[in-house]
Amino acid sequence: MREPLSFRIFRTVVVVVLGLFVAIPLYVMLSSSVKPLGEVQGAFTWWPKHPTLQPFIDIWSTVPLARYFMNSLIVCVSATVLSVIVAIFAGYAISRYRFFGRRVFTGAVLSTQMFPGILFLLPLFLIFVNIDKFLGFTLLYQTRVGLIITYLTFSLPFSIWMLAGYFDGIPRDLDEAARVDGTTAIGALLRVVLPAARPGVIAVAVYSFMTSWGELLFAAQMTNSSTKTLSIGLQNYSTQINVYWNQVMAASLVVSVPIVIAFLLLQRYLVAGLTAGAVK
Amino acid sequence: MTTTRSRSKQSTDGPVPPKPARRPRGWGRATPYLLIVPAVLLELLIHIVPMLVGIWMSFVQLTQFFIANWSQAPYAGLGNYRVALNFSGPLGQSLLHSFEITAAYTVIVVGLAWVFGMSAALVLQRSFRGRGILRTLFLVPYALPIYAGIMTWSFMYQRDNGLLNHVLHDDLHLTDGTTFWLVGNNAFIAMTVAALWRSWPFAFLMLMAGMQNISEEVYDAASVDGAGIWKQIRFITLPSLRPVNGVLVLMLFLWTFNDFNTPFVLFGQTPPPSADLVSIHIYDNSFVNWNFGFGSAMSVLLLLFLLVCTGVYLLLLNRRSRRA
């Protein structure tokens, strides 16, 4: 069908306005990351006059970026793996069984999604400090173990909710067939349902990893100089007085690129899960 | 634990002669409970217990002297709540102010995020050259780690070497180029724009997915009947998106109202009053002034507020969809 002029004008306006709004900060990040320090300390320039890759090398010594990276990786991978494994079983139970207490359980899982993080931060902080004091050594307070536990507060309910949605989309006949062959419920889940839901599981894992990777509220109080993650390490650095902005932009790129690529590849599955959960 | 138990079940009744139909008996009936046991235990550990402790904390005077010594903290009754809700006192006044700022911020960010997301989704619903690239580009702000995007905005807002003052002064000659964007009332605008940049792609993503579920035939039938693009959008696209909208607006509302990251990355621990969102306000009161009791009372009030908002919203939503 021919598009009327009004629609074509609308499209041009939307494409130009939103395109610039989105692209300009991305361009600033890219172009500033290849500028020498002098160019980001003076007035802003659109084009790097002396492009250099030096910021990408310097940033590793300006802040302990490698240590932040390791901490982030350990915490985010552990929290993701733990919550996805637990959520696979719980999500399967919600999707396939009608049991007493199911509504209470799903209601509890869903409602924690809307609880403000700060509501959990204060008591967890207090509990961690006092458990460590009771134990006589530092197990939870400002350790990676402690941070992993706090990250479960948001990644677990989300994973359960999303995975239950994915499992709903997989025909019951599949697991019924496996059950007739004499497999247990767990067997049917692991050998039949899970392989069919693989894209969904990967999408949930990526999303949970992404959320942990960008998390700041818990990281701000639950880490110290040796357990700092990327998010809080870079935030601390960027709010100082004298900031090497070219290095900050280079670091932002380094920590973003893998995540952005993974997200763009998997967003199809993510959206399927989000909307499935939404319509339920 | 779950797996070992069900394996033992397999070995006991697995190899028996084939049964005509499987009816859950004995262990079979326990299966769903075994499946959720790990999740329930974790939920207890990370949500239920901390929440109960949080509620207890809001009723005691938990200042810095008692944090490592919590059993000694004196009982405060409703004292913390009374201070928080006494809007003529300094602490209550600043909490109320923070709520107002957050409400304004939420309305603007959620409203514009929806408008931007809807416009982009409507445009990208129809094929044209460059659609694929735009689609990818629009999703990038959402895919970036939150702090990476907001730090870039922070750099653009710098007074002497930022992009914004450069564009406004050197390129457009609108200002004298010495505006402080992260101080005073400008801080609110700066924070809102940065948050909008990061949130609207999520609305776009959800709405686009919702549009994919509308069948092509409906549009074909409408265009045979002579309905133009705008009519189709108004009478087919928008009404079909109602369930997605319902959830989308709720999610955006909760995220934006609880937003901590945007002000924290732009301003650090203590934002200027115009950007003092509730989450960071509570954080500031708890960890800068070390008054956990008061902080917990404010967190509980925040939760109650969100519960009421969500409840009313869902009620209205249900009533509307039943009438429709």
Boltz contact constraints between the chains, C-beta under 6 A:
constraints:
  - contact:
      token1: [A, 1]
      token2: [B, 223]
      max_distance: 6.0
  - contact:
      token1: [A, 7]
      token2: [B, 229]
      max_distance: 6.0
  - contact:
      token1: [A, 11]
      token2: [B, 123]
      max_distance: 6.0
  - contact:
      token1: [A, 14]
      token2: [B, 119]
      max_distance: 6.0
  - contact:
      token1: [A, 14]
      token2: [B, 120]
      max_distance: 6.0
  - contact:
      token1: [A, 14]
      token2: [B, 123]
      max_distance: 6.0
  - contact:
      token1: [A, 18]
      token2: [B, 120]
      max_distance: 6.0
  - contact:
      token1: [A, 22]
      token2: [B, 137]
      max_distance: 6.0
  - contact:
      token1: [A, 22]
      token2: [B, 138]
      max_distance: 6.0
  - contact:
      token1: [A, 22]
      token2: [B, 141]
      max_distance: 6.0
  - contact:
      token1: [A, 25]
      token2: [B, 152]
      max_distance: 6.0
  - contact:
      token1: [A, 28]
      token2: [B, 152]
      max_distance: 6.0
  - contact:
      token1: [A, 28]
      token2: [B, 156]
      max_distance: 6.0
  - contact:
      token1: [A, 28]
      token2: [B, 163]
      max_distance: 6.0
  - contact:
      token1: [A, 29]
      token2: [B, 152]
      max_distance: 6.0
  - contact:
      token1: [A, 41]
      token2: [B, 161]
      max_distance: 6.0
  - contact:
      token1: [A, 43]
      token2: [B, 166]
      max_distance: 6.0
  - contact:
      token1: [A, 44]
      token2: [B, 161]
      max_distance: 6.0
  - contact:
      token1: [A, 44]
      token2: [B, 163]
      max_distance: 6.0
  - contact:
      token1: [A, 44]
      token2: [B, 166]
      max_distance: 6.0
  - contact:
      token1: [A, 86]
      token2: [B, 38]
      max_distance: 6.0
  - contact:
      token1: [A, 86]
      token2: [B, 39]
      max_distance: 6.0
  - contact:
      token1: [A, 86]
      token2: [B, 42]
      max_distance: 6.0
  - contact:
      token1: [A, 89]
      token2: [B, 35]
      max_distance: 6.0
  - contact:
      token1: [A, 90]
      token2: [B, 36]
      max_distance: 6.0
  - contact:
      token1: [A, 90]
      token2: [B, 39]
      max_distance: 6.0
  - contact:
      token1: [A, 92]
      token2: [B, 35]
      max_distance: 6.0
  - contact:
      token1: [A, 93]
      token2: [B, 32]
      max_distance: 6.0
  - contact:
      token1: [A, 93]
      token2: [B, 35]
      max_distance: 6.0
  - contact:
      token1: [A, 93]
      token2: [B, 36]
      max_distance: 6.0
  - contact:
      token1: [A, 97]
      token2: [B, 32]
      max_distance: 6.0
  - contact:
      token1: [A, 99]
      token2: [B, 32]
      max_distance: 6.0
  - contact:
      token1: [A, 112]
      token2: [B, 47]
      max_distance: 6.0
  - contact:
      token1: [A, 114]
      token2: [B, 254]
      max_distance: 6.0
  - contact:
      token1: [A, 114]
      token2: [B, 306]
      max_distance: 6.0
  - contact:
      token1: [A, 116]
      token2: [B, 258]
      max_distance: 6.0
  - contact:
      token1: [A, 116]
      token2: [B, 302]
      max_distance: 6.0
  - contact:
      token1: [A, 118]
      token2: [B, 279]
      max_distance: 6.0
  - contact:
      token1: [A, 118]
      token2: [B, 282]
      max_distance: 6.0
  - contact:
      token1: [A, 118]
      token2: [B, 283]
      max_distance: 6.0
  - contact:
      token1: [A, 118]
      token2: [B, 299]
      max_distance: 6.0
  - contact:
      token1: [A, 119]
      token2: [B, 54]
      max_distance: 6.0
  - contact:
      token1: [A, 119]
      token2: [B, 299]
      max_distance: 6.0
  - contact:
      token1: [A, 119]
      token2: [B, 303]
      max_distance: 6.0
  - contact:
      token1: [A, 120]
      token2: [B, 50]
      max_distance: 6.0
  - contact:
      token1: [A, 122]
      token2: [B, 286]
      max_distance: 6.0
  - contact:
      token1: [A, 122]
      token2: [B, 292]
      max_distance: 6.0
  - contact:
      token1: [A, 122]
      token2: [B, 295]
      max_distance: 6.0
  - contact:
      token1: [A, 122]
      token2: [B, 296]
      max_distance: 6.0
  - contact:
      token1: [A, 123]
      token2: [B, 50]
      max_distance: 6.0
  - contact:
      token1: [A, 123]
      token2: [B, 53]
      max_distance: 6.0
  - contact:
      token1: [A, 123]
      token2: [B, 54]
      max_distance: 6.0
  - contact:
      token1: [A, 124]
      token2: [B, 50]
      max_distance: 6.0
  - contact:
      token1: [A, 129]
      token2: [B, 68]
      max_distance: 6.0
  - contact:
      token1: [A, 130]
      token2: [B, 70]
      max_distance: 6.0
  - contact:
      token1: [A, 133]
      token2: [B, 68]
      max_distance: 6.0
  - contact:
      token1: [A, 152]
      token2: [B, 46]
      max_distance: 6.0
  - contact:
      token1: [A, 153]
      token2: [B, 46]
      max_distance: 6.0
  - contact:
      token1: [A, 179]
      token2: [B, 22]
      max_distance: 6.0
  - contact:
      token1: [A, 182]
      token2: [B, 14]
      max_distance: 6.0
  - contact:
      token1: [A, 184]
      token2: [B, 6]
      max_distance: 6.0
  - contact:
      token1: [A, 184]
      token2: [B, 10]
      max_distance: 6.0
  - contact:
      token1: [A, 185]
      token2: [B, 31]
      max_distance: 6.0
  - contact:
      token1: [A, 186]
      token2: [B, 3]
      max_distance: 6.0
  - contact:
      token1: [A, 186]
      token2: [B, 6]
      max_distance: 6.0
  - contact:
      token1: [A, 213]
      token2: [B, 145]
      max_distance: 6.0
  - contact:
      token1: [A, 214]
      token2: [B, 145]
      max_distance: 6.0
  - contact:
      token1: [A, 214]
      token2: [B, 146]
      max_distance: 6.0
  - contact:
      token1: [A, 216]
      token2: [B, 261]
      max_distance: 6.0
  - contact:
      token1: [A, 216]
      token2: [B, 264]
      max_distance: 6.0
  - contact:
      token1: [A, 217]
      token2: [B, 260]
      max_distance: 6.0
  - contact:
      token1: [A, 231]
      token2: [B, 147]
      max_distance: 6.0
  - contact:
      token1: [A, 235]
      token2: [B, 147]
      max_distance: 6.0
  - contact:
      token1: [A, 235]
      token2: [B, 265]
      max_distance: 6.0
  - contact:
      token1: [A, 238]
      token2: [B, 151]
      max_distance: 6.0
  - contact:
      token1: [A, 239]
      token2: [B, 268]
      max_distance: 6.0
  - contact:
      token1: [A, 245]
      token2: [B, 155]
      max_distance: 6.0
  - contact:
      token1: [A, 248]
      token2: [B, 151]
      max_distance: 6.0
  - contact:
      token1: [A, 252]
      token2: [B, 148]
      max_distance: 6.0
  - contact:
      token1: [A, 252]
      token2: [B, 151]
      max_distance: 6.0
  - contact:
      token1: [A, 256]
      token2: [B, 144]
      max_distance: 6.0
  - contact:
      token1: [A, 256]
      token2: [B, 145]
      max_distance: 6.0
  - contact:
      token1: [A, 256]
      token2: [B, 148]
      max_distance: 6.0
  - contact:
      token1: [A, 260]
      token2: [B, 143]
      max_distance: 6.0
  - contact:
      token1: [A, 263]
      token2: [B, 143]
      max_distance: 6.0
  - contact:
      token1: [A, 271]
      token2: [B, 205]
      max_distance: 6.0
  - contact:
      token1: [A, 271]
      token2: [B, 209]
      max_distance: 6.0
  - contact:
      token1: [A, 275]
      token2: [B, 209]
      max_distance: 6.0
  - contact:
      token1: [A, 278]
      token2: [B, 247]
      max_distance: 6.0
  - contact:
      token1: [A, 279]
      token2: [B, 243]
      max_distance: 6.0
